Amino acid sequence: MPKNFTIIVIALASCFALLSCAEKPEKKAKAPEGQTALSYHPSGEIRETAIQKGKKPNIATLKSFEYFRNGKRKKEYNFKDNHYFGKWTYWYPEGNVLASGNFTAKSLDTFSGIGNVVYFWPDGKKMMEIDRRRTRPKDIPEVIYFTRKGETFTNENVPKKLSEDIKQNLISWVNIDLEATSP
């Protein structure tokens, strides 16, 4: 498998820095102290909420949530010292988990974070597992790919068709809600 493809897949996958969002009762967690910041889609729906604390210019984001236009949760991240840290999740618009991971070291961006992640096909079956530890070079994480039937492959033997299916699935997710809205 060419190294460039692996890097592209990892970059796309990490971008989703994906715990089900199914409508079931949840225990109410105590919200972190701080202010809530909001941003909106151009059409007016809430796009993102973030819990922040501190005064300018040293505002720290503690937790961030992004939403699809349909109102369902798209992403959830935790922060520590203004860096990505801890558990994070991405969802499909229907509410199934796309990815769930854990940054085990603080990271400035989702592409180079140390930790692990599992990606899922829309039907809930595993699509990819990525393990990026400090003991491995940052540009060569350990990846296991899963077909929709459950067959497994590594970076060295992933079939081109499988890698294209995964790539298309992730690109489709990224493009949701990016279309222009009419005024």
Contact map, one row per residue, 1 for C-alpha under 8 A:
111011000000000000000000000000000000000000000000000000000000000000000000000000000000000000000000000000000000000000000000000000000000000000000000000000000011110000000000000000000000000
111111000000000000000000000000000000000000000000000000000000000000000000000000000000000000000000000000000000000000000000000000000000000000000000000000000000000000000000000000000000000
111111100000000000000000000000000000000000000000000000000000000000000000000000000000000000000000000000000000000000000000000000000000000000000000000000000000000000000000000000000000000
011111110000000000000000000000000000000000000000000000000000000000000000000000000000000000000000000000000000000000000000000000000000000000000000000000000000000000000000000000000000000
111111111000000000000000000000000000000000000000000000000000000000000000000000000000000000000000000000000000000000000000000000000000000000000000000000000000000000000000000000000000000
111111111100000000000000000000000000000000000000000000000000000000000000000000000000000000000000000000000000000000000000000000000000000000000000000000000010000000000000000000000000000
001111111110000000000000000000000000000000000000000000000000000000000000000000000000000000000000000000000000000000000000000000000000000000110000000000000000000000000000000000000000000
000111111111000000000000000000000000000000000000000000000000000000000000000000000000000000000000000000000000000000000000000000000000000000000000000000000000000000000000000000000000000
000011111111100000000000000000000000000000000000000000000000000000000000000000000000000000000000000000000000000000000000000000000000000000000000000000000000000000100010000000000000000
000001111111110000000000000000000000000000000000000000000000000000000000000000000000000000000000000000000000001000000000000000000000000000000000000000000000000000000000000000000000000
000000111111111000000000000000000000000000000000000000000000000000000000000000000000000000000000000000000000001000000000000000000000000000000000000000000000000000000000000000000000000
000000011111111100000000000000000000000000000000000000000000000000000000000000000000000000000000000000000000000000000000000000000000000000000000000000000000000000000010011000000000000
000000001111111110000000000000000000000000000000000000000000000000000000000000000000000000000000000000000000000000000010000000000000000000000000000000000000000000000000010000000000000
000000000111111110000000000000000000000000000000000000000000000000000000000000000000000000000000000000000000011100000000000000000000000000000000000000000000000000000000000000000000000
000000000011111110000000000000000000000000000000000000000000000000000000000000000000000000000000000000000000011000000000000000000000000000000000000000000000000000000000000000000000000
000000000001111111000000000000000000000000000000000000000000000000000000001000000000000001000000001000000000000000000000000000000000000000000000000000000000000000000000000001000000000
000000000000111111000000000000000000000000000000000000000000000000000000001000000000000111000000001110000000010000000000000000000000000000000000000000000000000000000000000000000000000
000000000000000111000000000000000000000000000000000000000000000000000000001000000000000111100000111110000000000000001110000000000000000000000000000000000000000000000000000000000000000
000000000000000000111000000000000000000000000000000000000000000000000000000000000000000010000000100100000000000000000000000000000000000000000000000000000000000000000000000000000000000
000000000000000000111100000000000000000000000000000000000000000000000000000000000000000000100011100000000000000000000000000000000000000000000000000000000000000000000000000000000000000
000000000000000000111111000000000000000000000000000000000000000000000000100000000000000000100011100000000000000000000000000000000000000000000000000000000000000000000000000000000000000
000000000000000000011111000000000000000000000000000000000000000000000000000000000000000000000011000000000000000000000000000000000000000000000000000000000000000000000000000000000000000
000000000000000000001111100000000000000000000000000000000000000000000000000000000000000000000000000000000000000000000000000000000000000000000000000000000000000000000000000000000000000
000000000000000000001111110000000000000000000000000000000000000000000000000000000000000000000000000000000000000000000000000000000000000000000000000000000000000000000000000000000000000
000000000000000000000011111000000000000000000000000000000000000000000000000000000000000000000000000000000000000000000000000000000000000000000000000000000000000000000000000000000000000
000000000000000000000001111100000000000000000000000000000000000000000000000000000000000000000000000000000000000000000000000000000000000000000000000000000000000000000000000000000000000
000000000000000000000000111110000000000000000000000000000000000000000000000000000000000000000000000000000000000000000000000000000000000000000000000000000000000000000000000000000000000
000000000000000000000000011111000000000000000000000000000000000000000000000000000000000000000000000000000000000000000000000000000000000000000000000000000000000000000000000000000000000
000000000000000000000000001111100000000000000000000000000000000000000000000000000000000000000000000000000000000000000000000000000000000000000000000000000000000000000000000000000000000
000000000000000000000000000111110000000000000000000000000000000000000000000000000000000000000000000000000000000000000000000000000000000000000000000000000000000000000000000000000000000
000000000000000000000000000011111000000000000000000000000000000000000000000000000000000000000000000000000000000000000000000000000000000000000000000000000000000000000000000000000000000
000000000000000000000000000001111100000000000000001000000000010000000000000000000000000000000000000000000000000000000000000000000000000000000000000000000000000000000000000000000000000
000000000000000000000000000000111110000000000000001010000000000000000000000000000000000000000000000000000000000000000000000000000000000000000000000000000000000000000000000000000000000
000000000000000000000000000000011111000000000000001111000000000000000000000000000000000000000000000000000000000000000000000000000000000000000000000000000000000000000000000000000000000
000000000000000000000000000000001111100000000000001110000000000000000000000000000000000000000000000000000000000000000000000000000000000000000000000000000000000000000000000000000000000
000000000000000000000000000000000111110000000000111100000000000000000000000000000000000000000000000000000000000000000000000000000000000000000000000000000000000000000000000000000000000
000000000000000000000000000000000011111000000000111100000000000000000000000000000000000000000000000000000000000000000000000000000000000000000000000000000000000000000000000000000000000
000000000000000000000000000000000001111100000111110000000000000000000000000000000000000000000000000000000000000000000000000000000000000000000000000000000000000000000000000000000000000
000000000000000000000000000000000000111110000111100000000000000000000000000000000000000000000000000000000000000000000000000000000000000000000000000000000000000000000000000000000000000
000000000000000000000000000000000000011111111111000000000000000000000000000000000000000000000000000000000000000000000000000000000000000000000000000000000000000000000000000000000000000
000000000000000000000000000000000000001111111110000000000000000000001000000000000000000000000000000000000000000000000000000000000000000000000000000000000000000000000000000000000000000
000000000000000000000000000000000000000111111000000000000000000000000000000000000000000000000000000000000000000000000000000000000000000000000000000000000000000000000000000000000000100
000000000000000000000000000000000000000111111000000000000000000000000000000000000000000000000000000000000000000000000000000000000000000000000000000000000000000000000000000000000000101
000000000000000000000000000000000000000111111100000000000000000000000000000000000000000000000000000000000000000000000000000000000000000000000000000000000000000000000000000000000000000
000000000000000000000000000000000000000111111110000000000000000000001010000000000000000000000000000000000000000000000000000000000000000000000000000000000000000000000000000000000000000
000000000000000000000000000000000000011110011111100000000000000000101010000000000000000000000000000000000000000000000000000000000000000000000000000000000000000000000000000000000000000
000000000000000000000000000000000000011110001111100000000000000001111000000000000000000000000000000000000000000000000000000000000000000000000000000000000000000000000000000000000000000
000000000000000000000000000000000000011100000111110000000000000111100000000000000000000000000000000000000000000000000000000000000000000000000000000000000000000000000000000000000000000
000000000000000000000000000000000001111000000111111000000000000111000000000000000000000000000000000000000000000000000000000000000000000000000000000000000000000000000000000000000000000
000000000000000000000000000000000001110000000001111100000000111110000000000000000000000000000000000000000000000000000000000000000000000000000000000000000000000000000000000000000000000
000000000000000000000000000000011111100000000000111110000000111100000000000000000000000000000000000000000000000000000000000000000000000000000000000000000000000000000000000000000000000
000000000000000000000000000000000111100000000000011111000011111000000000000000000000000000000000000000000000000000000000000000000000000000000000000000000000000000000000000000000000000
000000000000000000000000000000001110000000000000001111100011110000000000000000000000000000000000000000000000000000000000000000000000000000000000000000000000000000000000000000000000000
000000000000000000000000000000000100000000000000000111110111000000000000000000000000000000000000000000000000000000000000000000000000000000000000000000000000000000000000000000000000000
000000000000000000000000000000000000000000000000000011111110000000000000000000000000000000000000000000000000000000000000000000000000000000000000000000000000000000000000000000000000000
000000000000000000000000000000000000000000000000000001111110000000000000000000000000000000000000000000000000000000000000000000000000000000000000000000000000000000000000000000000000000
000000000000000000000000000000000000000000000000000000111110000000000000000000000000000000000000000000000000000000000000000000000000000000000000000000000000000000000000000000000000000
000000000000000000000000000000000000000000000000000001111111000000000000000000000000000000000000000000000000000000000000000000000000000000000000000000000000000000000000000000000000000
000000000000000000000000000000000000000000000000000111111111100000000000000000000000000000000000000000000000000000000000000000000000000000000000000000000000000000000000000000000000000
000000000000000000000000000000000000000000000000000111000111110000000000000000001100000000000000000000000000000000000000000000000000000000000000000000000000000000000000000000000000000
000000000000000000000000000000000000000000000000011110000011111100000000000000110100000000000000000000000000000000000000000000000000000000000000000000000000000000000000000000000000000
000000000000000000000000000000010000000000000000011110000001111100000000000001110100000000000000000000000000000000000000000000000000000000000000000000000000000000000000000000000000000
000000000000000000000000000000000000000000000000011100000000111110000000000111100000000000000000000000000000000000000000000000000000000000000000000000000000000000000000000000000000000
000000000000000000000000000000000000000000000001111000000000111111000000001111000000000000000000000000000000000000000000000000000000000000000000000000000000000000000000000000000000000
000000000000000000000000000000000000000000000001110000000000001111100000111110000000000000000000000000000000000000000000000000000000000000000000000000000000000000000000000000000000000
000000000000000000000000000000000000000000000011100000000000000111110000111100000000000000000000000000000000000000000000000000000000000000000000000000000000000000000000000000000000000
000000000000000000000000000000000000000000000111000000000000000011111111111000000000000000000000000000000000000000000000000000000000000000000000000000000000000000000000000000000000000
000000000000000000000000000000000000000000000010000000000000000001111111110000000000000000001000000000000000000000000000000000000000000000000000000000000000000000000000000000011000000
000000000000000000000000000000000000000010001110000000000000000000111111000000000000000000000000000000000000000000000000000000000000000000000000000000000000000000000000000000001000000
000000000000000000000000000000000000000000000000000000000000000000111111000000000000000000001000000000000000000000000000000000000000000000000000000000000000000000000000000000000000000
000000000000000000000000000000000000000000001100000000000000000000111111100000000000000000000000000000000000000000000000000000000000000000000000000000000000000000000000000000000000000
000000000000000000000000000000000000000000000000000000000000000000111111110000000000000000001110000000000000000000000000000000000000000000000000000000000000000000000000000000000000000
000000000000000000001000000000000000000000000000000000000000000011110011111100000000000000101010000000000000000000000000000000000000000000000000000000000000000000000000000000000000000
000000000000000000000000000000000000000000000000000000000000000011110001111100000000000001111000000000000000000000000000000000000000000000000000000000000000000000000000000000000000000
000000000000000111000000000000000000000000000000000000000000000111100000111110000000000111100000000000000000000000000000000000000000000000000000000000000000000000000000000000000000000
000000000000000000000000000000000000000000000000000000000000001111000000111111000000000111000000000000000000000000000000000000000000000000000000000000000000000000000000000000000000000
000000000000000000000000000000000000000000000000000000000000001110000000001111100001111110000000000000000000000000000000000000000000000000000000000000000000000000000000000000000000000
000000000000000000000000000000000000000000000000000000000000011100000000000111110001111100000000000000000000000000000000000000000000000000000000000000000000000000000000000000000000000
000000000000000000000000000000000000000000000000000000000000111000000000000011111111110000000000000000000000000000000000000000000000000000000000000000000000000000000000000000000000000
000000000000000000000000000000000000000000000000000000000000110000000000000001111111100000000000000000000100000000000000000000000000000000000000000000000000000000000000000000000000000
000000000000000000000000000000000000000000000000000000000001000000000000000000111110000000000000000000000000000000000000000000000000000000000000000000000000000000000000000000000000000
000000000000000000000000000000000000000000000000000000000001110000000000000000111111000000000000000000000001000000000000000000000000000000000000000000000000000000000000000000000000000
000000000000000000000000000000000000000000000000000000000000000000000000000000111111100000000000000000000111100000000000000000000000000000000000000000000000000000000000000000000000000
000000000000000000000000000000000000000000000000000000000000000000000000000011110111110000000000000000100111110010000000000000000000000000000000000000000000000000000000000000000000000
000000000000000000000000000000000000000000000000000000000000000000000000000011110011111000000000000001111110000000000000000000000000000000000000000000000000000000000000000000000000000
000000000000000000000000000000000000000000000000000000000000000000000000000011100001111100000000000001111000000000000000000000000000000000000000000000000000000000000000000000000000000
000000000000000000000000000000000000000000000000000000000000000000000000000011000000111110000000000111100000000000000000000000000000000000000000000000000000000000000000000000000000000
000000000000000011000000000000000000000000000000000000000000000000000000001111000000011111000000000111100000000000000000000000000000000000000000000000000000000000000000000000000000000
000000000000000011100000000000000000000000000000000000000000000000000000001110000000001111100000111110000000000000000000000000000000000000000000000000000000000000000000000000000000000
000000000000000111000000000000000000000000000000000000000000000000000000011100000000000111110000111100000000000000000000000000000000000000000000000000000000000000000000000000000000000
000000000000000001011000000000000000000000000000000000000000000000000000111000000000000011111111111000000000000000000000000000000000000000000000000000000000000000000000000000000000000
000000000000000000000000000000000000000000000000000000000000000000000000010000000000000001111111110000000000000000000000010000000000000000000000000000000000000000000000000010000000000
000000000000000000000000000000000000000000000000000000000000000000010101110000000000000000111111000000000000000000000000000000000000000000000000000000000000000000000000000000000000000
000000000000000000000000000000000000000000000000000000000000000000000001000000000000000000111111000000000000000000000000000000000000000000000000000000000000000000000000000000000000000
000000000000000000011100000000000000000000000000000000000000000000000001100000000000000000111111100000000000000000000000000000000000000000000000000000000000000000000000000000000000000
000000000000000000011100000000000000000000000000000000000000000000000000000000000000000000111111110000000000000000000000011100000000000000000000000000000000000000000000000000000000000
000000000000000001111000000000000000000000000000000000000000000000000000000000000000000011110011111100000000000000000001010100000000000000000000000000000000000000000000000000000000000
000000000000000001000000000000000000000000000000000000000000000000000000000000000000000011110001111100000000000000000011110100000000000000000000000000000000000000000000000000000000000
000000000000000111000000000000000000000000000000000000000000000000000000000000000000000011100000111110000000000000001111000000000000000000000000000000000000000000000000000000000000000
000000000000000011100000000000000000000000000000000000000000000000000000000000000000001111000000111111000000000000001110000000000000000000000000000000000000000000000000000000000000000
000000000000000011000000000000000000000000000000000000000000000000000000000000000000001110000000001111100000000000111100000000000000000000000000000000000000000000000000000000000000000
000000000000000000000000000000000000000000000000000000000000000000000000000000000000111100000000000111110000000000111000000000000000000000000000000000000000000000000000000000000000000
000000000000000000000000000000000000000000000000000000000000000000000000000000000001111100000000000011111110000011110000000000000000000000000000000000000000000000000000000000000000000
000000000000000000000000000000000000000000000000000000000000000000000000000000000000110000000000000001111100000001100000000000000000000000000000000000000000000000000000000000000000000
000000000000000000000000000000000000000000000000000000000000000000000000000000000000110000000000000000111110000011100000000000000000000000000000000000000000000000000000000000000000000
000000000000000000000000000000000000000000000000000000000000000000000000000000010011100000000000000000111111000011000000000000000000000000000000000000000000000000000000000000000000000
000000000000000000000000000000000000000000000000000000000000000000000000000000000011100000000000000000101111110111000000000000000000000000000000000000000000000000000000000000000000000
000000000000000000000000000000000000000000000000000000000000000000000000000000000111000000000000000000000111110110000000000000000000000000000000000000000000000000000000000000000000000
000000000000000000000000000000000000000000000000000000000000000000000000000000000011000000000000000000000011111110000000000000000000000000000000000000000000000000000000000000000000000
000000000000011010000000000000000000000000000000000000000000000000000000000000000001000000000000000000000011111110000000000000000000000000000000000000000000000000000000000000000000000
000000000110011000000000000000000000000000000000000000000000000000000000000000000000000000000000000000000000111110000000000000000000000000000000000000000000000000000000000000000000000
000000000000010000000000000000000000000000000000000000000000000000000000000000000000000000000000000000000011111111000000000000000000000001000000000000000000000000000000000000000000000
000000000000000000000000000000000000000000000000000000000000000000000000000000000001000000000000000000101111111111100000000000000001000000000000000000000000000000000000000000000000000
000000000000000000000000000000000000000000000000000000000000000000000000000000000000000000000000000000111110000111110000000000000001110000000000000000000000000000000000000000000000000
000000000000000000000000000000000000000000000000000000000000000000000000000000000000000000000000000011111000000011111000000000000011100000000000000000000000000000000000000000000000000
000000000000000000000000000000000000000000000000000000000000000000000000000000000000000000000000000011100000000001111100000000001111100000000000000000000000000000000000000000000000000
000000000000000001000000000000000000000000000000000000000000000000000000000000000000000000000000001111000000000000111110000000001110000000000000000000000000000000000000000000000000000
000000000000000001000000000000000000000000000000000000000000000000000000000000000000000000000000001110000000000000011111000001111100000000000000000000000000000000000000000000000000000
000000000000100001000000000000000000000000000000000000000000000000000000000000000000000000000000011100000000000000001111100001111000000000000000000000000000000000000000000000000000000
000000000000000000000000000000000000000000000000000000000000000000000000000000000000000000000000111000000000000000000111111111110000000000000000000000000000000000000000000000000000000
000000000000000000000000000000000000000000000000000000000000000000000000000000000000000000000000010000000000000000000011111111100000000000000000000100000000000000000000000000000000000
000000000000000000000000000000000000000000000000000000000000000000000000000000000000000000010001110000000000000000000001111110000000000000000000000000000000000000000000000000000000000
000000000000000000000000000000000000000000000000000000000000000000000000000000000000000000000001000000000000000000000001111110000000000000000000000000000000000000000000000000000000000
000000000000000000000000000000000000000000000000000000000000000000000000000000000000000000000001110000000000000000000001111111000000000000000000000000000000000000000000000000000000000
000000000000000000000000000000000000000000000000000000000000000000000000000000000000000000000000000000000000000000000001111111100000000000000000000101000000000000000000000000000000000
000000000000000000000000000000000000000000000000000000000000000000000000000000000000000000000000000000000000000000000111100111111000000000000000010101000000000000000000000000000000000
000000000000000000000000000000000000000000000000000000000000000000000000000000000000000000000000000000000000000000000111100011111000000000000000111100000000000000000100000000000000000
000000000000000000000000000000000000000000000000000000000000000000000000000000000000000000000000000000000000000000000111000001111100000000000011110000000000000000000000000000000000000
000000000000000000000000000000000000000000000000000000000000000000000000000000000000000000000000000000000000000000011110000001111110000000000011100000000000000000000000000000000000000
000000000000000000000000000000000000000000000000000000000000000000000000000000000000000000000000000000000000000000011100000000011111000000001111000000000000000000000000000000000000000
000000000000000000000000000000000000000000000000000000000000000000000000000000000000000000000000000000000000000000111000000000001111100000001110000000000000000000000000000000000000000
000000000000000000000000000000000000000000000000000000000000000000000000000000000000000000000000000000000000000011110000000000000111110101011100000000000000000000000000000000000000000
000000000000000000000000000000000000000000000000000000000000000000000000000000000000000000000000000000000000000001110000000000000011111101001000000000000000000000000000000000000000000
000000000000000000000000000000000000000000000000000000000000000000000000000000000000000000000000000000000000000001000000000000000001111111000000000000000000000000000000000000000000000
000000000000000000000000000000000000000000000000000000000000000000000000000000000000000000000000000000000000000000000000000000000000111110000000000000000000000000000000000000000000000
000000000000000000000000000000000000000000000000000000000000000000000000000000000000000000000000000000000000000000000000000000000001111111011000000000000000000000000000000000000000000
000000000000000000000000000000000000000000000000000000000000000000000000000000000000000000000000000000000000000000000000000000000000011111111000000000000000000000000000000000000000000
000000000000000000000000000000000000000000000000000000000000000000000000000000000000000000000000000000000000000100000000000000000001110111111000000000000000000000000000000000000000000
000000100000000000000000000000000000000000000000000000000000000000000000000000000000000000000000000000000000000000000000000000000000000011111000000000000000000000000000000000000000000
000000100000000000000000000000000000000000000000000000000000000000000000000000000000000000000000000000000000000000000000000000000001000111111100000000000000000000000000000000000000000
000000000000000000000000000000000000000000000000000000000000000000000000000000000000000000000000000000000000000000000000000000000111100111111110000000000000000000000000000000000000000
000000000000000000000000000000000000000000000000000000000000000000000000000000000000000000000000000000000000000000000000000000000111000000011111000000000110000000000000000000000000000
000000000000000000000000000000000000000000000000000000000000000000000000000000000000000000000000000000000000000000000000000000011110000000001111100000000110000000000000000000000000000
000000000000000000000000000000000000000000000000000000000000000000000000000000000000000000000000000000000000000000000000000000011100000000000111110000011110000000000000000000000000000
000000000000000000000000000000000000000000000000000000000000000000000000000000000000000000000000000000000000000000000000000000111000000000000011111000011110010000000000000000000000000
000000000000000000000000000000000000000000000000000000000000000000000000000000000000000000000000000000000000000000000000000001110000000000000001111111111000000000000000000000000000000
000000000000000000000000000000000000000000000000000000000000000000000000000000000000000000000000000000000000000000000000000000100000000000000000111111110000000001000000000000000000000
000000000000000000000000000000000000000000000000000000000000000000000000000000000000000000000000000000000000000000000000100011100000000000000000011111100000000000000000000000000000000
000000000000000000000000000000000000000000000000000000000000000000000000000000000000000000000000000000000000000000000000000000000000000000000000011111100000000000000000000000000000000
000000000000000000000000000000000000000000000000000000000000000000000000000000000000000000000000000000000000000000000000000011000000000000000000011111110000000000000000000000000000000
000000000000000000000000000000000000000000000000000000000000000000000000000000000000000000000000000000000000000000000000000000000000000000000000011111111000000000000000000000000000000
000000000000000000000000000000000000000000000000000000000000000000000000000000000000000000000000000000000000000000000000000000000000000000000001111001111100000000000000000000000000000
000000000000000000000000000000000000000000000000000000000000000000000000000000000000000000000000000000000000000000000000000000000000000000000001110000111111111000000000000000000000000
000000000000000000000000000000000000000000000000000000000000000000000000000000000000000000000000000000000000000000000000000000000000000000000111100000011111110000000000000000000000000
100001000000000000000000000000000000000000000000000000000000000000000000000000000000000000000000000000000000000000000000000000000000000000000111100000001111110000000000000000000000000
100000000000000000000000000000000000000000000000000000000000000000000000000000000000000000000000000000000000000000000000000000000000000000000000000000001111110000000000000000000000000
100000000000000000000000000000000000000000000000000000000000000000000000000000000000000000000000000000000000000000000000000000000000000000000000000000001111111000000000000000000000000
100000000000000000000000000000000000000000000000000000000000000000000000000000000000000000000000000000000000000000000000000000000000000000000000100000001111111101100000000000000000000
000000000000000000000000000000000000000000000000000000000000000000000000000000000000000000000000000000000000000000000000000000000000000000000000000000001000111111100000000000000000000
000000000000000000000000000000000000000000000000000000000000000000000000000000000000000000000000000000000000000000000000000000000000000000000000000000000000011111110000000000000000000
000000000000000000000000000000000000000000000000000000000000000000000000000000000000000000000000000000000000000000000000000000000000000000000000000000000000001111111000000000000000000
000000000000000000000000000000000000000000000000000000000000000000000000000000000000000000000000000000000000000000000000000000000000000000000000001000000000011111111100000000000000000
000000001000000000000000000000000000000000000000000000000000000000000000000000000000000000000000000000000000000000000000000000000000000000000000000000000000011111111110000000000000000
000000000000000000000000000000000000000000000000000000000000000000000000000000000000000000000000000000000000000000000000000000000000000000000000000000000000000111111111000000000000000
000000000000000000000000000000000000000000000000000000000000000000000000000000000000000000000000000000000000000000000000000000000000000000000000000000000000000011111111100000000000000
000000000000000000000000000000000000000000000000000000000000000000000000000000000000000000000000000000000000000000000000000000100000000000000000000000000000000001111111110000000000000
000000001001000000000000000000000000000000000000000000000000000000000000000000000000000000000000000000000000000000000000000000000000000000000000000000000000000000111111111000000000000
000000000000000000000000000000000000000000000000000000000000000000000000000000000000000000000000000000000000000000000000000000000000000000000000000000000000000000011111111100000000000
000000000000000000000000000000000000000000000000000000000000000000000000000000000000000000000000000000000000000000000000000000000000000000000000000000000000000000001111111110000000000
000000000001100000000000000000000000000000000000000000000000000000000000000000000000000000000000000000000000000000000000000000000000000000000000000000000000000000000111111111000000000
000000000001000000000000000000000000000000000000000000000000000000000000000000000000000000000000000000000000000000000000000000000000000000000000000000000000000000000011111111100000000
000000000000000000000000000000000000000000000000000000000000000000000000000000000000000000000000000000000000000000000000000000000000000000000000000000000000000000000001111111110000000
000000000000000000000000000000000000000000000000000000000000000000000000000000000000000000010000000000000000000000000000000000000000000000000000000000000000000000000000111111110000000
000000000000000100000000000000000000000000000000000000000000000000000000000000000000000000000000000000000000000000000000000000000000000000000000000000000000000000000000011111110100000
000000000000000000000000000000000000000000000000000000000000000000000000000000000000000000000000000000000000000000000000000000000000000000000000000000000000000000000000001111111110000
000000000000000000000000000000000000000000000000000000000000000000010000000000000000000000000000000000000000000000000000000000000000000000000000000000000000000000000000000111111110000
000000000000000000000000000000000000000000000000000000000000000000011000000000000000000000000000000000000000000000000000000000000000000000000000000000000000000000000000000000111110000
000000000000000000000000000000000000000000000000000000000000000000000000000000000000000000000000000000000000000000000000000000000000000000000000000000000000000000000000000001111111000
000000000000000000000000000000000000000000000000000000000000000000000000000000000000000000000000000000000000000000000000000000000000000000000000000000000000000000000000000000111111100
000000000000000000000000000000000000000000000000000000000000000000000000000000000000000000000000000000000000000000000000000000000000000000000000000000000000000000000000000000000111110
000000000000000000000000000000000000000001100000000000000000000000000000000000000000000000000000000000000000000000000000000000000000000000000000000000000000000000000000000000000011111
000000000000000000000000000000000000000000000000000000000000000000000000000000000000000000000000000000000000000000000000000000000000000000000000000000000000000000000000000000000001111
000000000000000000000000000000000000000000100000000000000000000000000000000000000000000000000000000000000000000000000000000000000000000000000000000000000000000000000000000000000000111
